[in-house]
Amino acid sequence: MITRWEENLEDRRLIKHALALYSDVEAAREQMMDVADRAIR
């Protein structure tokens, strides 16, 4: 039972990490779009 819970905890930690990375990438992409937008104008 304990091991199952620990596995679950590890999975959650990994998912949280992946989500953080994804949102960072999204933010960076939006920033690049803003910069490109300004460069065009």
Secondary structure by P-SEA (a helix, b strand, c coil): caaaaaaaaaaaaaaaaaaaaaaaaaaaaaaaaaaaaaaac
